[in-house]
């Protein structure tokens, strides 16, 4: 079965409230959504979240990059099984429109296109995306299917009564893990995290994310102060430009270090290993260029003794939530799991069915063909812009 048409648009996703961390404040997210249509009319949806401060992408820039890409030729070909689908996905290579030494410019676009292709063929084959993952040879050594997964939660850089309410709410809701955003106000972080620890309780695994806010000269002292609250990990403490400093600084602390903004591609992962810069990878499907590349990155991490979490971008809709669920229910040894925040974070539900986790962050594995989530085009109509259509060579 061949692909007949590809459609791409910008989707504006309003949030229930502004989400704050050291690198950005946002009350909405602008995502790329892609629909793939097969020759028999079967359609699939994909999504990517361009973040300029992470991969250098913008929503309009992603559409412009797609226009510059030979989509018709790259996605042509008759496919009869999952191996053919993987081959087709790997053929898609967004045009190089900027100097891309890290191999990440275009990752959100690539994720959106790839997921739409996987979703369409999953529906055609009448198999969920988790079944596709089990056919993906590069991930064979890290697979372990589960019927239920459990997500962690996040507290942003809020303070005062909002902080108290958030911490208490997370405790009552039964979360086992919680990430706290720090770095927006270093002088207040130690007290904030200590208060969260007091209110959320001693049993919750608490970790912090600095979003590149610190510098080599204050990283160690900041972490040592925060470690008094019993944190299990610190995410992206330094800007990517200071990556080389982490090997020496890590020797002075006991808290494991995770990379996020410094981990956007396999070349980034290889550089992190060469520099001995971290203990964990934060793998995000959009940031890392799609589901297949994310699986490759998790395999690479496991081969080099690096732990990993599956992360997400605030503002992802149920499309990326579903992709993350398939990853999470099929890949073993995920240290922390983020995603499926849908109703808790989004002001408007733009996909169906509901992908929001339940009490304690619990969520079932998905069994419907393909992703198991689709864009509600009627609900999303006023949020879509910049529509482009591409005919695929037959």
C-alpha positions as CSV (number, residue, x, y, z in Angstrom):
1,X,0.0,0.0,0.0
2,X,1.3,3.4,-1.0
3,X,1.0,6.9,0.6
4,X,-1.3,9.2,-1.5
5,X,-1.1,12.5,0.3
6,X,0.5,14.3,3.2
7,X,-1.1,17.3,4.9
8,X,0.7,19.5,7.5
9,X,-0.6,22.4,9.7
10,X,0.3,24.5,12.8
11,X,-1.9,23.6,15.8
12,X,-2.2,26.2,18.5
13,X,-2.8,24.4,21.9
14,X,-3.9,26.6,24.8
15,X,-2.9,25.6,28.3
16,X,-5.0,25.7,31.4
17,X,-2.5,28.0,33.0
18,X,0.9,29.4,32.2
19,X,3.7,26.9,32.6
20,X,7.0,28.4,33.8
21,X,10.6,27.2,34.0
22,X,14.0,28.8,33.8
23,X,14.1,28.8,30.0
24,X,10.6,29.8,29.1
25,X,7.1,30.8,30.2
26,X,4.2,29.8,28.0
27,X,0.4,29.8,28.1
28,X,0.1,27.9,24.8
29,X,2.1,25.7,22.6
30,X,2.3,25.8,18.8
31,X,2.7,22.3,17.4
32,X,3.0,20.8,14.0
33,X,0.4,18.2,13.1
34,X,0.6,16.0,10.0
35,X,-1.9,13.7,8.4
36,X,-0.8,10.8,6.1
37,X,-3.4,9.4,3.7
38,X,-2.9,6.0,2.1
39,X,-4.1,5.0,-1.3
40,X,-7.1,3.2,0.1
41,X,-8.2,6.3,2.2
42,X,-6.7,5.1,5.5
43,X,-5.4,8.1,7.5
44,X,-2.9,8.6,10.3
45,X,-1.9,11.5,12.5
46,X,1.4,12.7,13.8
47,X,2.6,15.6,16.0
48,X,5.8,17.5,16.7
49,X,6.6,20.3,19.2
50,X,9.1,22.8,17.8
51,X,11.1,24.5,20.5
52,X,13.6,27.1,19.3
53,X,15.7,26.9,22.4
54,X,16.0,23.2,22.2
55,X,16.4,22.1,18.5
56,X,16.4,25.6,16.8
57,X,12.9,25.0,15.2
58,X,9.9,27.2,15.0
59,X,6.4,26.1,13.8
60,X,6.5,28.2,10.7
61,X,10.1,27.3,10.1
62,X,9.1,23.6,10.2
63,X,6.5,24.2,7.5
64,X,9.0,26.1,5.4
65,X,11.5,23.2,5.9
66,X,8.8,20.7,4.7
67,X,8.2,22.8,1.6
68,X,11.9,22.6,0.9
69,X,11.9,18.8,1.3
70,X,11.3,16.4,-1.6
71,X,8.3,14.8,0.3
72,X,6.8,13.3,-2.8
73,X,9.9,11.2,-3.7
74,X,11.0,10.4,-0.1
75,X,7.6,8.9,0.9
76,X,6.9,7.0,-2.3
77,X,7.0,3.3,-2.4
78,X,4.7,0.3,-2.0
79,X,4.8,-1.0,1.6
80,X,3.5,-4.4,2.7
81,X,4.9,-4.9,6.2
82,X,6.4,-3.1,9.2
83,X,10.0,-3.5,7.8
84,X,8.9,-1.5,4.8
85,X,7.3,1.1,7.0
86,X,10.5,1.6,8.9
87,X,12.4,1.9,5.7
88,X,9.9,4.5,4.5
89,X,10.2,6.5,7.7
90,X,14.0,6.4,7.6
91,X,13.9,7.8,4.0
92,X,12.2,10.9,5.2
93,X,14.9,13.5,5.8
94,X,13.9,17.2,6.2
95,X,15.9,19.5,3.9
96,X,19.0,21.1,5.5
97,X,18.1,24.7,5.7
98,X,20.6,25.8,8.4
99,X,24.0,24.6,9.6
100,X,23.0,21.6,11.6
101,X,26.1,20.2,13.3
102,X,24.1,18.4,16.0
103,X,21.7,16.8,13.6
104,X,18.6,18.0,15.3
105,X,17.1,20.8,13.2
106,X,14.0,19.3,11.8
107,X,13.4,16.8,14.6
108,X,9.9,18.0,15.5
109,X,8.9,17.9,11.9
110,X,10.5,14.5,11.4
111,X,8.6,13.2,14.5
112,X,5.3,14.5,13.2
113,X,5.7,12.9,9.7
114,X,7.0,9.6,11.1
115,X,4.2,9.2,13.6
116,X,1.5,9.9,11.0
117,X,3.0,7.3,8.7
118,X,3.3,4.7,11.6
119,X,-0.3,5.5,12.6
120,X,-1.7,5.1,9.1
121,X,0.0,1.7,8.5
122,X,-0.8,0.5,12.0
123,X,-4.5,1.0,11.1
124,X,-4.0,-0.7,7.8
125,X,-2.3,-3.7,9.4
126,X,-4.8,-3.6,12.3
127,X,-2.0,-3.6,14.9
128,X,-1.2,-1.0,17.6
129,X,2.1,0.9,17.5
130,X,3.5,-1.3,20.3
131,X,3.4,-4.2,17.9
132,X,5.4,-2.1,15.4
133,X,8.0,-1.5,18.2
134,X,8.3,-5.2,18.8
135,X,9.2,-5.6,15.1
136,X,11.9,-2.9,15.2
137,X,15.2,-4.8,15.4
138,X,17.4,-2.0,16.8
139,X,15.3,-2.0,20.0
140,X,15.2,-5.8,20.4
141,X,17.4,-5.8,23.5
142,X,15.4,-3.2,25.5
143,X,11.8,-4.5,25.0
144,X,9.5,-5.7,27.8
145,X,5.8,-5.4,27.3
146,X,3.6,-4.1,30.2
147,X,-0.1,-3.8,30.6
148,X,0.1,-0.7,32.7
149,X,2.5,2.2,33.1
150,X,2.8,4.9,35.8
151,X,3.6,8.5,35.1
152,X,5.4,11.1,37.3
153,X,4.2,14.7,37.8
154,X,5.9,18.1,37.6
155,X,5.8,21.3,39.7
156,X,7.0,24.4,37.8
157,X,8.7,27.5,39.2
158,X,5.6,28.7,41.1
159,X,5.8,29.9,44.7
160,X,3.6,30.8,47.6
161,X,0.2,29.3,48.1
162,X,0.3,27.9,44.5
163,X,3.3,25.9,45.5
164,X,1.7,24.6,48.7
165,X,-1.5,23.6,46.8
166,X,0.5,21.8,44.0
167,X,2.6,19.8,46.4
168,X,-0.3,18.7,48.5
169,X,-2.4,17.9,45.4
170,X,0.4,15.6,44.1
171,X,0.6,13.8,47.4
172,X,-3.2,13.3,47.6
173,X,-3.2,12.1,44.0
174,X,-0.8,9.3,44.8
175,X,2.1,10.1,42.6
176,X,5.3,8.2,43.3
177,X,7.6,10.6,41.5
178,X,7.7,14.4,41.1
179,X,10.0,16.7,39.1
180,X,10.5,20.3,40.4
181,X,11.6,23.1,38.1
182,X,14.4,25.2,39.6
183,X,16.8,27.9,38.4
184,X,14.4,30.8,37.8
185,X,15.3,32.2,41.3
186,X,18.4,30.4,42.7
187,X,18.2,32.2,46.0
188,X,14.7,30.8,46.7
189,X,15.1,27.3,45.3
190,X,16.5,25.6,48.4
191,X,13.6,26.8,50.5
192,X,11.1,25.9,47.7
193,X,12.3,22.4,47.3
194,X,12.5,21.9,51.1
195,X,8.9,23.0,51.4
196,X,7.8,20.7,48.6
197,X,9.5,17.8,50.3
198,X,7.7,18.6,53.6
199,X,4.3,18.8,51.9
200,X,4.6,16.0,49.4
201,X,6.0,13.6,51.9
202,X,9.2,11.5,52.3
203,X,8.1,8.6,50.1
204,X,7.8,10.5,46.8
205,X,10.9,10.3,44.5
206,X,11.8,14.0,44.1
207,X,14.1,15.2,41.3
208,X,14.9,18.7,39.9
209,X,15.3,20.3,36.5
210,X,17.3,23.5,36.1
211,X,16.7,23.9,32.3
212,X,20.3,25.2,31.7
213,X,19.9,28.0,34.3
214,X,23.2,27.4,36.2
215,X,26.8,28.1,35.5
216,X,29.9,25.9,36.2
217,X,30.9,28.1,39.1
218,X,27.6,27.7,41.0
219,X,26.4,24.3,39.9
220,X,28.0,22.2,42.7
221,X,26.9,24.5,45.5
222,X,23.4,24.7,44.2
223,X,23.0,21.0,43.9
224,X,24.6,20.3,47.3
225,X,22.1,22.7,49.0
226,X,19.1,21.1,47.2
227,X,20.4,17.6,47.9
228,X,19.5,18.1,51.6
229,X,15.8,17.7,50.5
230,X,16.6,14.2,49.2
231,X,16.6,14.6,45.4
232,X,17.3,11.6,43.2
233,X,18.5,13.5,40.1
234,X,19.3,16.9,38.6
235,X,18.3,17.5,35.0
236,X,20.3,19.8,32.6
237,X,22.1,21.9,35.2
238,X,24.3,23.7,32.7
239,X,23.8,25.3,29.2
240,X,24.7,23.0,26.3
241,X,27.7,25.2,25.7
242,X,29.2,24.2,29.1
243,X,28.7,20.4,28.5
244,X,32.5,19.7,28.7
245,X,32.6,21.0,32.3
246,X,30.2,18.3,33.6
247,X,32.8,15.5,33.9
248,X,34.8,17.3,36.5
249,X,31.8,18.8,38.3
250,X,30.0,15.5,38.5
251,X,32.9,14.1,40.5
252,X,32.2,16.7,43.2
253,X,28.5,15.7,43.8
254,X,26.6,12.5,44.5
255,X,23.4,13.5,42.7
256,X,23.1,11.8,39.3
257,X,23.0,14.2,36.3
258,X,20.5,13.9,33.4
259,X,20.8,15.6,30.0
260,X,17.9,17.1,28.2
261,X,18.6,20.1,26.0
262,X,22.0,18.6,25.4
263,X,20.5,15.4,24.1
264,X,18.7,15.9,20.8
265,X,20.3,13.3,18.5
266,X,22.5,10.2,18.4
267,X,25.5,12.5,17.8
268,X,24.6,14.3,21.0
269,X,24.4,11.0,22.8
270,X,27.8,9.9,21.5
271,X,29.3,13.3,22.6
272,X,27.8,12.9,26.1
273,X,29.4,9.5,26.4
274,X,32.8,10.8,25.1
275,X,32.7,13.6,27.7
276,X,31.4,11.4,30.5
277,X,28.9,14.2,31.0
278,X,25.9,12.4,32.6
279,X,24.3,9.5,34.3
280,X,20.9,9.6,32.5
281,X,19.3,10.7,29.2
282,X,16.0,12.5,28.9
283,X,14.5,11.1,25.7
284,X,11.6,13.0,24.2
285,X,9.9,11.7,21.0
286,X,9.5,15.1,19.4
287,X,12.9,16.5,20.5
288,X,14.7,13.3,19.4
289,X,13.2,13.1,15.9
290,X,10.5,10.5,16.3
291,X,9.7,7.2,17.8
292,X,12.3,5.2,15.9
293,X,15.2,7.5,16.8
294,X,14.0,7.6,20.4
295,X,14.1,3.8,20.5
296,X,17.6,3.9,19.0
297,X,18.7,6.4,21.6
298,X,17.3,4.2,24.5
299,X,19.2,1.2,23.1
300,X,22.4,3.3,22.8
301,X,22.0,4.4,26.4
302,X,21.5,0.8,27.7
303,X,24.5,-0.4,25.8
304,X,26.7,2.3,27.6
305,X,25.3,1.9,31.1
306,X,23.3,5.1,30.9
307,X,19.8,5.2,32.5
308,X,17.0,7.1,30.7
309,X,13.6,8.7,31.2
310,X,10.9,9.2,28.6
311,X,10.0,12.9,28.8
312,X,7.5,15.2,27.1
313,X,6.9,18.8,26.1
314,X,4.3,20.8,27.9
315,X,1.6,21.3,25.4
316,X,1.7,17.9,23.7
317,X,-1.7,16.7,22.6
318,X,-3.1,13.2,22.9
319,X,-1.2,12.3,19.7
320,X,2.2,12.5,21.2
321,X,0.8,11.2,24.5
322,X,-0.3,8.1,22.7
323,X,3.1,7.7,21.1
324,X,4.7,8.0,24.5
325,X,2.4,5.4,25.9
326,X,3.3,2.9,23.3
327,X,7.0,3.5,24.0
328,X,6.5,3.3,27.8
329,X,4.5,0.1,27.7
330,X,7.0,-1.6,25.5
331,X,10.5,-0.4,26.6
332,X,12.0,-1.7,29.8
333,X,13.9,0.1,32.6
334,X,12.5,3.6,32.1
335,X,13.7,5.4,35.2
336,X,11.1,8.3,35.1
337,X,8.1,8.6,32.8
338,X,6.5,11.9,31.8
339,X,3.4,12.6,29.6
340,X,-0.3,12.0,29.2
341,X,-1.0,15.2,31.2
342,X,-3.7,16.1,28.7
343,X,-6.7,17.3,30.7
344,X,-4.5,18.4,33.6
345,X,-2.6,20.8,31.4
346,X,-4.5,21.6,28.2
347,X,-7.3,24.2,28.3
348,X,-9.1,22.5,25.4
349,X,-9.2,18.8,24.3
350,X,-8.2,18.6,20.7
351,X,-7.8,14.9,20.3
352,X,-9.8,11.8,21.0
353,X,-10.0,9.6,23.0
354,X,-8.9,11.0,26.3
355,X,-5.2,10.0,27.0
356,X,-5.1,11.5,30.5
357,X,-3.6,9.3,33.2
358,X,-5.7,8.3,36.2
359,X,-5.0,8.2,40.0
360,X,-1.4,7.8,40.9
361,X,-0.3,8.5,37.3
362,X,-1.5,5.0,36.2
363,X,-2.5,4.4,32.6
364,X,-3.2,1.3,30.5
365,X,-1.3,0.1,27.5
366,X,-3.0,1.0,24.2
367,X,-4.5,-1.7,22.1
368,X,-6.3,0.1,19.3
369,X,-4.7,-0.1,15.8
370,X,-2.1,2.6,15.1
371,X,-1.5,5.2,17.7
372,X,-4.9,4.9,19.2
373,X,-5.4,8.7,19.2
374,X,-6.6,11.1,16.5
375,X,-7.0,14.8,16.0
376,X,-10.6,15.9,16.5
377,X,-10.7,18.1,13.4
378,X,-14.0,19.8,14.4
379,X,-12.7,20.8,17.8
380,X,-9.4,21.8,16.4
381,X,-10.6,23.7,13.3
382,X,-10.2,27.2,14.8
383,X,-6.8,26.3,16.2
384,X,-5.3,25.2,12.8
385,X,-3.3,27.4,10.4
386,X,-0.8,27.3,7.6
387,X,-2.2,24.2,6.0
388,X,0.0,22.5,3.3
389,X,-0.7,19.5,1.1
390,X,1.7,17.3,-0.7
391,X,1.0,14.6,-3.3
392,X,3.2,11.6,-3.0
393,X,4.7,10.1,-6.2
394,X,3.1,7.0,-7.3
